[in-house]
Amino acid sequence: MKKIISGIVVVLLLLSFSCGKKSEKQQAPQTSGNPIEQYGGVMSKTLQRAKGMDSVLPIKQLIDSFYVEQGRYPSTLQELVEKNYIKEIPAPPKGLRYKYDPSSGKIALEPEN
């Protein structure tokens, strides 16, 4: 008898959660506007992200090489230049700047302020 009651409770809980998800999907606002412009905006952001990865990945490889050889991450990106790992740090994509964490060796791009 306890198994039947617990089974009914589980089924009711599942039904109540699944009904809530359906209502959330139905309440999602419809976007309006020109689909071609929306597609262009998405593609523009994707292109900018790809260009950003093109600039970050080589620097990340240099940071990792520095770590393997020196046993630590460089304290600044400029240290890669000072230790002759690279001639100069490449400029980030327009409107972005490098964000470097010397404690973890992580590098990313962030918007300029």
Backbone as CSV, one residue per row, in Angstrom:
resi,resn,N_x,N_y,N_z,CA_x,CA_y,CA_z,C_x,C_y,C_z
1,MET,0.818,-1.181,0.000,0.000,0.000,0.000,0.873,1.259,0.000
2,LYS,1.958,1.219,0.794,2.849,2.378,0.845,3.499,2.609,-0.515
3,LYS,3.817,1.529,-1.248,4.434,1.658,-2.565,3.476,2.326,-3.537
4,ILE,2.204,1.998,-3.449,1.203,2.578,-4.349,1.061,4.077,-4.071
5,ILE,0.991,4.437,-2.814,0.846,5.853,-2.449,2.083,6.642,-2.864
6,SER,3.268,6.100,-2.603,4.485,6.811,-2.990,4.591,6.899,-4.510
7,GLY,4.135,5.881,-5.218,4.129,5.916,-6.679,3.201,6.996,-7.203
8,ILE,2.039,7.138,-6.599,1.082,8.177,-7.007,1.667,9.566,-6.748
9,VAL,2.331,9.719,-5.609,2.946,11.012,-5.277,4.026,11.367,-6.297
10,VAL,4.842,10.400,-6.657,5.898,10.640,-7.641,5.297,11.035,-8.983
11,VAL,4.256,10.345,-9.417,3.611,10.653,-10.691,3.011,12.059,-10.656
12,LEU,2.373,12.422,-9.554,1.792,13.765,-9.440,2.870,14.840,-9.471
13,LEU,3.983,14.579,-8.818,5.082,15.544,-8.835,5.647,15.710,-10.242
14,LEU,5.826,14.607,-10.938,6.340,14.683,-12.301,5.388,15.447,-13.212
15,LEU,4.086,15.197,-13.059,3.107,15.902,-13.878,3.101,17.393,-13.565
16,SER,3.242,17.752,-12.305,3.223,19.173,-11.957,4.459,19.888,-12.487
17,PHE,5.620,19.229,-12.473,6.831,19.854,-13.003,6.767,19.960,-14.516
18,SER,6.275,18.948,-15.182,6.230,18.994,-16.637,5.214,20.020,-17.115
19,CYS,4.144,20.213,-16.399,3.161,21.225,-16.777,3.753,22.616,-16.631
20,GLY,4.553,22.828,-15.611,5.180,24.127,-15.407,6.130,24.474,-16.536
21,LYS,6.871,23.509,-17.053,7.803,23.757,-18.140,7.058,24.133,-19.414
22,LYS,5.929,23.500,-19.665,5.161,23.816,-20.864,4.644,25.245,-20.808
23,SER,4.177,25.673,-19.651,3.642,27.024,-19.554,4.744,28.061,-19.703
24,GLU,5.970,27.743,-19.237,7.081,28.667,-19.415,7.411,28.828,-20.891
25,LYS,7.387,27.734,-21.639,7.689,27.801,-23.057,6.623,28.593,-23.794
26,GLN,5.371,28.432,-23.394,4.291,29.134,-24.059,4.340,30.625,-23.769
27,GLN,4.900,31.025,-22.627,4.933,32.424,-22.245,6.157,33.145,-22.790
28,ALA,7.065,32.437,-23.454,8.272,33.067,-23.993,7.872,34.088,-25.047
29,PRO,8.403,35.312,-24.948,8.023,36.348,-25.899,8.550,36.053,-27.297
30,GLN,7.770,36.395,-28.268,8.162,36.239,-29.661,9.039,37.432,-30.046
31,THR,10.160,37.179,-30.726,11.003,38.274,-31.175,10.468,38.793,-32.483
32,SER,10.523,40.078,-32.632,10.073,40.661,-33.885,11.262,41.334,-34.549
33,GLY,11.154,41.600,-35.795,12.229,42.254,-36.515,12.572,41.484,-37.766
34,ASN,13.519,42.009,-38.449,13.945,41.433,-39.706,14.860,40.240,-39.433
35,PRO,14.485,39.040,-39.861,15.320,37.863,-39.616,16.704,37.967,-40.248
36,ILE,16.808,38.650,-41.365,18.110,38.796,-42.020,19.021,39.658,-41.156
37,GLU,18.481,40.730,-40.577,19.283,41.583,-39.694,19.697,40.814,-38.442
38,GLN,18.789,40.011,-37.896,19.114,39.215,-36.710,20.226,38.215,-37.032
39,TYR,20.135,37.579,-38.192,21.162,36.630,-38.613,22.504,37.340,-38.780
40,GLY,22.469,38.512,-39.396,23.695,39.286,-39.576,24.327,39.658,-38.246
41,GLY,23.502,40.007,-37.263,24.028,40.340,-35.942,24.689,39.150,-35.277
42,VAL,24.055,38.001,-35.396,24.621,36.777,-34.814,25.936,36.424,-35.499
43,MET,25.976,36.514,-36.803,27.189,36.177,-37.540,28.315,37.168,-37.237
44,SER,27.964,38.436,-37.044,28.966,39.444,-36.707,29.602,39.135,-35.350
45,LYS,28.774,38.783,-34.378,29.287,38.433,-33.052,30.143,37.168,-33.117
46,THR,29.727,36.207,-33.920,30.492,34.968,-34.069,31.848,35.245,-34.710
47,LEU,31.877,36.111,-35.708,33.134,36.471,-36.359,34.061,37.173,-35.371
48,GLN,33.513,38.076,-34.569,34.333,38.782,-33.579,34.892,37.799,-32.557
49,ARG,34.080,36.845,-32.134,34.546,35.834,-31.178,35.656,34.970,-31.789
50,ALA,35.513,34.620,-33.056,36.537,33.811,-33.724,37.846,34.583,-33.855
51,LYS,37.762,35.862,-34.202,38.968,36.685,-34.282,39.629,36.788,-32.909
52,GLY,38.816,36.868,-31.881,39.357,36.914,-30.526,40.106,35.648,-30.175
53,MET,39.551,34.506,-30.553,40.219,33.232,-30.282,41.530,33.140,-31.063
54,ASP,41.547,33.703,-32.275,42.783,33.709,-33.068,43.897,34.475,-32.370
55,SER,43.543,35.493,-31.611,44.574,36.265,-30.922,44.926,35.671,-29.561
56,VAL,43.984,35.006,-28.910,44.218,34.479,-27.558,44.982,33.155,-27.584
57,LEU,44.648,32.267,-28.492,45.250,30.930,-28.484,46.774,30.923,-28.609
58,PRO,47.376,31.704,-29.518,48.843,31.692,-29.572,49.485,32.206,-28.274
59,ILE,48.868,33.202,-27.664,49.412,33.723,-26.404,49.273,32.673,-25.307
60,LYS,48.162,31.963,-25.290,47.963,30.906,-24.289,49.021,29.815,-24.453
61,GLN,49.360,29.488,-25.684,50.403,28.486,-25.927,51.751,28.966,-25.404
62,LEU,52.039,30.255,-25.569,53.286,30.810,-25.049,53.300,30.795,-23.523
63,ILE,52.157,31.107,-22.925,52.045,31.075,-21.461,52.306,29.662,-20.957
64,ASP,51.719,28.671,-21.635,51.921,27.273,-21.236,53.380,26.845,-21.410
65,SER,54.030,27.287,-22.495,55.446,26.982,-22.698,56.293,27.606,-21.596
66,PHE,55.981,28.839,-21.256,56.686,29.527,-20.178,56.551,28.727,-18.885
67,TYR,55.344,28.254,-18.605,55.092,27.489,-17.382,55.922,26.200,-17.340
68,VAL,55.977,25.509,-18.456,56.728,24.251,-18.521,58.217,24.510,-18.289
69,GLU,58.746,25.562,-18.891,60.177,25.836,-18.791,60.571,26.527,-17.482
70,GLN,59.717,27.414,-16.980,60.073,28.215,-15.805,59.472,27.668,-14.499
71,GLY,58.472,26.815,-14.616,57.839,26.268,-13.420,56.842,27.203,-12.773
72,ARG,56.490,28.251,-13.471,55.506,29.228,-12.976,54.918,29.964,-14.173
73,TYR,53.804,30.628,-13.937,53.219,31.440,-14.998,53.898,32.809,-15.003
74,PRO,53.962,33.458,-16.168,54.560,34.798,-16.183,53.732,35.758,-15.328
75,SER,54.405,36.683,-14.671,53.686,37.622,-13.811,52.873,38.623,-14.626
76,THR,53.321,38.917,-15.827,52.581,39.775,-16.760,52.785,39.228,-18.169
77,LEU,51.955,39.676,-19.085,52.156,39.283,-20.488,53.449,39.882,-21.024
78,GLN,53.840,41.027,-20.504,55.078,41.667,-20.934,56.295,40.810,-20.609
79,GLU,56.198,39.970,-19.591,57.317,39.086,-19.249,57.609,38.093,-20.376
80,LEU,56.598,37.751,-21.163,56.821,36.886,-22.331,57.753,37.578,-23.328
81,VAL,57.626,38.882,-23.457,58.495,39.652,-24.350,59.892,39.744,-23.740
82,GLU,59.947,40.049,-22.450,61.235,40.217,-21.766,62.073,38.933,-21.792
83,LYS,61.437,37.781,-21.727,62.152,36.489,-21.723,62.288,35.899,-23.126
84,ASN,61.987,36.706,-24.140,62.139,36.334,-25.559,61.263,35.164,-26.002
85,TYR,60.085,35.055,-25.451,59.128,34.064,-25.948,58.397,34.598,-27.181
86,ILE,58.317,35.921,-27.278,57.648,36.576,-28.402,58.247,37.976,-28.532
87,LYS,58.239,38.519,-29.747,58.818,39.854,-29.949,57.937,40.941,-29.341
88,GLU,56.631,40.807,-29.528,55.687,41.752,-28.937,54.326,41.083,-28.801
89,ILE,53.569,41.555,-27.846,52.216,41.019,-27.644,51.342,41.574,-28.763
90,PRO,50.667,40.697,-29.518,49.809,41.189,-30.597,48.637,41.999,-30.048
91,ALA,48.216,42.961,-30.821,47.091,43.801,-30.408,45.809,42.969,-30.396
92,PRO,44.976,43.161,-29.381,43.694,42.440,-29.359,42.748,43.026,-30.402
93,PRO,41.680,42.313,-30.717,40.703,42.852,-31.672,40.145,44.195,-31.186
94,LYS,39.700,44.987,-32.110,39.188,46.330,-31.821,38.062,46.271,-30.785
95,GLY,38.172,47.129,-29.786,37.149,47.223,-28.749,37.332,46.237,-27.610
96,LEU,38.388,45.424,-27.672,38.625,44.426,-26.627,40.026,44.603,-26.059
97,ARG,40.251,44.016,-24.898,41.579,43.993,-24.295,41.799,42.638,-23.649
98,TYR,43.072,42.311,-23.432,43.405,41.040,-22.799,43.183,41.133,-21.293
99,LYS,42.679,40.061,-20.734,42.556,39.927,-19.287,43.381,38.701,-18.910
100,TYR,44.445,38.912,-18.152,45.370,37.843,-17.815,45.407,37.646,-16.312
101,ASP,45.329,36.376,-15.876,45.414,36.017,-14.464,46.716,35.253,-14.242
102,PRO,47.726,35.897,-13.648,49.020,35.228,-13.482,49.003,34.067,-12.493
103,SER,48.010,33.996,-11.630,47.974,32.878,-10.683,47.527,31.576,-11.342
104,SER,46.732,31.678,-12.411,46.245,30.475,-13.084,46.747,30.355,-14.521
105,GLY,47.303,31.426,-15.067,47.764,31.408,-16.449,46.649,31.556,-17.463
106,LYS,45.455,31.917,-17.008,44.321,32.062,-17.923,44.356,33.428,-18.586
107,ILE,44.027,33.425,-19.858,43.945,34.667,-20.618,42.615,34.672,-21.360
108,ALA,42.003,35.837,-21.410,40.715,35.993,-22.077,40.641,37.398,-22.641
109,LEU,39.586,37.657,-23.362,39.318,38.985,-23.884,38.132,39.570,-23.140
110,GLU,38.179,40.877,-22.902,37.061,41.559,-22.275,36.874,42.899,-22.971
111,PRO,35.681,43.447,-22.928,35.448,44.747,-23.569,36.260,45.844,-22.905
112,GLU,36.718,46.781,-23.711,37.427,47.932,-23.149,36.413,48.821,-22.436
113,ASN,36.876,49.473,-21.404,35.979,50.388,-20.666,36.109,51.790,-21.164
